Structure formats: structure tokens, C-alpha cells
Amino acid sequence: MKVTDSGTVILSASDLTAASTCEWAFVRKLEHVLGIGPKPPETEDPMKKITSELGLAHEQRVLEYLRELHHDVAEIPDPKEGDGDYLERLQHSHELTVEALKARRKVIFQAAFYREDFQGFADFLIWHDEGYYQVVDTKLARSAKVTALLQLAAYAEQLRLLDIPVGPQVSLWLGDGSESVHDLADIESVFRLRMEKLRSVVDERQAAAREGRGPVSWLDQQYSYCATCDVCQQEIDDHDDLHKIADMRRDHAPKSWLMASLR
């Protein structure tokens, strides 16, 4: 998540995942970025670091495999690395991605997408001789998760906005070496609903910032929550919430609005 000088909130596919996991935690982070709330708590998790390193190693193995298989891989530079303005580097990476797409490079690694209100990075885009690109992500997990599929749908949408042909299926290359293939049509409707919800949350909090209002209260029960992350735990402790007692949960508060939408 980034905020431009003009006040535009640039969302990412990972923001969608974060809000799907815990809307409350996402809102707290958003309020901090908008300058109307404190920085949310975050405990350092050694296991998360190890998992991230294993995930990168898995991604590199897939990259080496595709290099050997196709001998035509466009590798887009990571805009998070380097000096100067991040958004300028992101714009450059996006332009290189568009060039590679128009040249129909066989494989594009870390394809960068950047529009006024969205940024994202697809692990791999693979060209098929049938005349389209397939969106592929690597995940260390051994089974596909809904949040990972929504990210793939987000990248497919960006390709369409660039008038690039997109394949009917997306896939996850999992940590056990298997490939999990899914019909894009089955994912897109849920993705659009979730992005619409996410943008409405951003609009609400931006309006609060413009009007000089402070952060939303936990007691308002305006947003869903997971009750297990550091941000939720702080609120539970501060308000002596019933979650402390035998892991009780409030009625009418789904663990995440993503899962609620899939029921």
C-alpha cells in the first residue's frame, strides 16, 4: 500500500490478501498510512522470515526450470531495490513489462503492473502458442488458497487492461512440485466483489481523514476481524474483550469478509 502526494491510495494484490485475512488489521494499517491512526503493533515472527526465504528459494527453482525449458525469459527489475523515488522505479519496471508483453517474450519473471490506484508483481507470465499469456504464481503451500487465487485474478485483470490476451486458466506451482490449475472465470466474480469491498473501505477511511475524524473504534464493530493477529489481540486486551474467555467470539462478526462472501 502506497499513498501518492495527491492522496491516491495505491493498492496491491497483497493488500487484498491482507484485508481478506483480517479486515480490521488492514484498516489500522490504512489509517496509519493516511495519518489518522497510530502504527499498528507487529511482533517479529522468525518463522515468517524462514517461510519467506523458503518461498524465494522455491521461486528461484521454478525460474531455473523455465530458463532451461524456454531459453527466453525476460527478468523485470525489482523496483523495491535501488535509490531514488520508488514510484519512478515502479513505472520503469512496468514499462519494461509492457515491452516484454508486446514482444511476446516466452516467459516474463516478476512482471510489474502499475496504474493510478494499483501495483502488483506476477511471479511468471508464460506465453502459450494458442495466443495468450497464462498467469502463474509460485507458492510454498501444498494446496491452493483462495487468497492466492485472487492475486492471480488481479494480475489477469491488469493484462486485460493492457489489451494483452489472457488464458482461460491460471495456475499455482506449489511447494511439493505439483501444479494447481484453476479456471479464471470461477475466480473473477469473487475477485471483483472483494476489490469493490476493499476500495469502499479505502474510500471510507479517506473520507474520515479529509473530515478530520480519527480512527474507527473497535467497539463500533464496523469491520470484520480475525481475533488472532497482533492488531486484534491489542484491541482485545485494551477492551477486556470476551475473546479472552474460552476463545469466545462476537456474534455476527465473520473471521473475514472474504470467507463470508464464499459461503
ABEGO torsion letter per residue (X at the ends): XBBBAAGBBBBBAAAAAAAAABAAAAAAAAAAAAGABBBBBBBBBAAAAAAAAAAAAAAAAAAAAAAAAAGBBBBBBBAABEBEBAAAAAAAAAAAAAAAAAAGBABBBGBBBBBAABBBBBABBBBBAAGBBBBBBBBABABBBAAAAAAAAAAAAAAAAAGBBBBABBBBBBAAGBBBBBBAAAAAAAAAAAAAAAAAAAAAAAAAAAAGBBBBBAAAGABBBAGABAAAAAAAAAAGBAAABGGBBBBGBBABAAAAAAX
